[in-house]
Amino acid sequence: MTNNLKPDRIANRIRLLRTQSKYTGSFVIAEGDTDARVWKNLIDSTKCRVEIAYNKDNVVKVLNILGKDNFAGVLAIVDADFWILEGTFPSNPNLLFTDTHDLETMLLKSPALEKVLSEHGSEQKVKDFGKDIRQTLLESAKVIGYLRWASLKFNYALKFEGLAFSKFIDDKTLALNESKLLQTVKNNSQKLGLDEVEIIAKMDSLKANDQDMWYVCCGHDMICILSIALCKALGTRNSKQVESDVLEKDLRLAYESSHFRLTQLYTAIQDWEKTNQPFRTF
């Protein structure tokens, strides 16, 4: 299975592409297939190739393996996740991060969201909602973000895959019920004995006034909340029409190079190009 490839095999593949195929361009290493699709739409394929490492740890390991060989022209882009908030990210000039928690939040922060709302939402319902939709998504998703962060930092090992968001998100206001969220996550993780008061205290310990919610919130959570919104609060779709996978795909397709050129990541890539000539990505 390709997603079980070890870092040394991925690094070898990149080496062979340079030597056997006589490819002289640069490489961008992506975390996964969906990320790679976005980068392939943005880069110049005549100057740069996108390679998939299949997870974040692999990306860092592949970069380190190639770095030891002084293999030039390799750039890696990963989700910031909680690394930026923790201040514990690896220091490597060839490793760059998303402007926000992950690639999905970058898409949601861009005008791609308006395109998806226009496609799937009701113009009147969007107008009548009366609140900033991005801020509303952030407000609800930040609670899940702090819970995800607490789970990682304090080793709760909670399971977030397959969560039924409808159990704790109000389909009219998109407000999140924290108590119902905790109960749903505990059930999903089969950890019914966890102390909710303790977990909330741990979540609160991570909060700071100057935190950027775009780093706290996970894009998948925001998209799941948006999916609920498009069925009632912002539209009249049925749940199948606006499943999270559908919305993620539509956001990727709606994301334009003009949106990307306004990001810090784009500037960071341009800086990388200046110090790694003649290698180019755009």
N, C-alpha and C positions, 0 to 999 in steps of 0.2 A: 504493500500500500504506500502511495507516495507521501501521505501525511505522517508516515512513520519513519521517513528518511532521517538519518542521523546527521548532525551538523557537518561532520567531515565529508560525508558523501555529497552534501549540498555544495560545500566549498570546492570539492573536486570537480563537480559539474561546471561550476563557474570557471575554474582554471582551464578545463578542457575546451570550453567555448572560446576562450581567449587564444589557446595554443593550437588546437586542431582545426577550429573553424576560422582561424585567423581574424576573429572579431576584435576590432580595436577600440570599440566604443566603451561607454560606461555601463555599470550595473546598478539598479536599485533593488535592494532586498526588501520584500514586503512580508508582513506577518502571515497573511492568509490570502486565499483566493479572491474574496470579495474586495479586500484592500487593493490587491493587484489589479483588479478590473478598473478601479478608479485611477490608479497611477498610469495604467496603459492608455487611458483616454487623455491624459494630461501631458505625457512626455512625448518627445520626438523619437519615434521608433527607429529612425535611421541613425540616431546617435546614442540611444540608450536601450537596454533590455531590462525587463522586470523579472526577477526571480523570486520564488516563494519559499520561505523557510518553515512555514506551517505552524509556528508559534513564536512568541516573543523571546523566550529563552534561546531558541535556535538561532534567531536573528543575531543576537548578541554573540553567541558562540561562533557562528559562521564568520562574523566580522572580525572576531579575535583571531581565528585560525588564519584568515587571509592577511590580516595585519602583521602577523608574525613572519609571513613570507614577503612582506613589503609589496603585496599585490595592489596595484594602483587602480584608481577609478571606480571604487566600490562605495556606494552610499546606502545606508539603511534607514528606513522610516518606520517608526513604531508608534503605537498609541501611548500617550503620556500616562494613561491610567491614574494611579495615585502617586506615581514617582515624583511628580513635580511638587505636590503638596507635602510629601514626605521629605523631599530634598535628598533622596537616596539614589538618584539615577546614575548610571555609569557615565563616566566622562570619556567620551571618544569623539573626536572631531568628525568622524564619518557616521555618527549615529544622531539622527534628528528625530524630533517628536512632533506630534500633532499639536495644534494651537490650543486644543481643548482636550477633554478626557480621552476621546477616541475619534476615529474618523467619522463615525456616525454623528457625533455632536458637531463636528466641523460642517457637515452637510446641513444639519438642522439650523445652525447659526447663519447660514448663507441664504440667499434668495431662492435656493432650491426648495425650501419649505413652502414659500408662497406658491410656487408652481404646483406642488403636490396638493396644497389646499385648494387651488383653483381646479385641479383635475378631479379630486375626490370629495371636496366639501360642497356645502350649499352656500352660495354667495350671501343669502339673507341670514342664514344661521351664523355664519362667520361674523357678519356685521352686528347681529343682535347679541353675540356672545359678551360683548362689552368689556372684555379684558384683553390685555396683550397676550397672544397665544403662546409665544415663546416663553414669556415670564411665567405663565401658568404652568406650562410643561416643566420648567425648571423648578418651580416651587414644590410640585408634587414629587418629581424625580429625585430631588436633593435628599429627601428622607430615605429613599432606597439607597442612594449613593452613600450616605453616612453609615447605613447598615452594612452595605457591602464592604466599606472601608474598615469598619469595626470588626467584621468577620475575619478579614485578612490579617489585621494588625494584632488582634487578640485571640486568634486561632479558634474561632467558633466553628469554622468549616461548614458554614451554612450553604444550602443548595438553592440557587436562584434560577436555575434552568427549569423551564416548564411552569413557572408561576402563573396562577390564574389572577391576572390583574383586576378582573371584574369584581373580585372579592373585597378589594380595599380601595378602589377608585370610584368616585361618584360619577356616573355617566352624564350627568347634566352640568356639574360645576368643575369636574376633574379634580376635586379636592381629594386628598389621600387621608385615609383613616389609619393612623399609626398603630393603634392596638390591633386592628384587623390585619394590617401588614405583618406585624410580628407573629401573630397566630398562624397566618398563611405560610410564612417562611419556616416557622418551626415545624408545621405539619409536613411541608414539602421536604424538609431536611430530616424528618423523623427524629426530631430532637425536642420532644414535648416538655422535657424537664428543665429546659433552659429558663433562667430567671429573667423575665422581661424588664424588671426594674434595673437589674444589673446591666443588661444590654443597652437600655436607654441612657444610662449613666456613661457607659463607654462611648456611645455615639456623641453625647454632649461634650465629652472630653476632647473630641476631635475638632469641634467647631471653633472657628475664630472669625472675628468681624471682617477681616480683610480678605477672606477666602473668595476666590472666583468660583461661582457655582458651575460655570462651564467646565471646571476641572473636577468638581465633586460628582456631577451627574453623569450617568452612563447613557450613551446614546440609545442602546437597546431598550432601556426602561422608558425613555422619552418617547420612543417610537411605539411601544406597546400602549402607552397612555394616549398617544395621538390616534392609534387604531380605535380605541374605545370612543374617543371624541368624534371621529368621523362617522360613527354609527348613530349618534344622537345629538351631542352638544354642537357639533360643527357640520353635521351632514346626515344623510339618510342611507348610507351604505349598509350592506349586511356584513357580518364579521369576516366572511370568506373573502370578500372583495378588497378588504383593507387589512388583511393579516400583516403582521410585522415584516415578514419576508417580502411581501409585495411592496410595502411602503419603503423598505430599505432599498429595494431595486429601483423604485421610482425616484427616490432621492439621489441615488447614484447617477441615474440617467439625466436628471434635471440639473446636476452640478456642472457648471461650465468653467472653462479655463479662466474666464474673466473673474469669476468668483474666487478661484484659487490664487490669482495674482494679487489679491488684496490681503493675503494671509502672511503671518510671520514666518510660516514654514516655507513659503515661496521665496521670501527674502533670504532665509537661511540656506536654501538650496543654491540661490544665486551666489551667495558668499562662498559656499563650498566649491562651486564651479571656478571662482576666481583663484582659489588656492590649490585647485587640482587640475589646472590646465594641462593638456588640451581637452580633458573630459567634459562632456556636456550632457545635460538631461533634456533641455528644451530646444 
